[in-house]
Amino acid sequence: MKKKTLLVLFTVLTVSVSSFAQSTAYTPWQVNFTGGYAAASGKGTKGGIALHLEPQFHITDNFTAGIRFGGALTAKFALNDAGDEIGDASIAVVSSYLATGDYYFQKEAGAKFRPFAGIGLGYASAAGVSSTDLTQTGEAQTKSGFGGLVRAGFDVSHFRFNLEYDVNPKTGRISNNYIGINLGFYIGGGAK
């Protein structure tokens, strides 16, 4: 049911936006494929990976709207001053479906280097497991709810780089928010 609702929402958004599109310098559609490093928020040694697919529509030369489908796998381990693991550990998987908007700051239409800032709001779900003792694993917990992101970056030709902060539901005592450093490419969306 949720997939049907998202499909209907995307179709209505696409038809509505298409009728008001005024971008004169860029082809209307682009699809972003990005991936990168995801660092869980909080203290400790952390790491992870994030992957995203994001169709976008150029409403004007400076503004795009889209829907981002993505996910991340993050892990975090607490260390003492000597660098030894002290027991606290968590692993989480997050997926999100966000309506996004990016504002491009370029001064000339058709520019190849395009710095941008953007936001996204929508639905996210998270599953996580944590442990306070490395010999015992806690129970896995899941939660769904509000998701969001704030990002800044740039496009160069058909390549994309951005830094972002993703907000996701908390599972138990695990904060599933993360900082992402992403690199990718896009199809479409180039200068006309």
C-alpha positions, 0 to 999 in steps of 0.5 A: 500500500505504501508503494502505491501511495508513493507511486501516485504521489510521484505521478501527481508531483511529476504532472503538476511540476511538468506543467509549470517547468520553466528551466530554459538552460537544462534538460528537465529530468535527471537521475542521480546515483550516489554513494559514499561514507556514512558516519553515525552520530555520537562518540566512538569509532564509526563507519558505514556506507550509503547508497541513493537513487534520486530522480529530479526535475528542473523546475527552474534553472536554479531549482530542482525537486525530486524523490530520493530513495536511499539507505545506509549501513552504519556501525559504531564502537566505543573506545577508551583512551588507549584505543581498546574497545570498551563494549558499547557497540551498535549496528544500524540499517536505515532506509528512507524515501524523501521529497527533496529540493536543491537550490543551485547558486550558479550565476550563469545559465548552462554552467558546468560547475553548479554549487547547491544546497538542499533539503529533504523531508519524508519517511524513514525506517531503521533497524538497529542492534546494540550491545553494552558488552561485546560478548552479548548482543542486544535485541534488534529493534525497528522503528519507522517515522519522520526522516529528513536531510540537509545537504550542500555540494556541487555538480561538475558536468555529470558528476556530483559531490555532496556532504549531508546530515540525515535525520532518522528514527531512533531505535532503542538507545541508538541514534540512527542519524548520520553524516554522509560524504557522497560521490556519484553521477547523474544521467540527464539534466545537462545543459540544453 
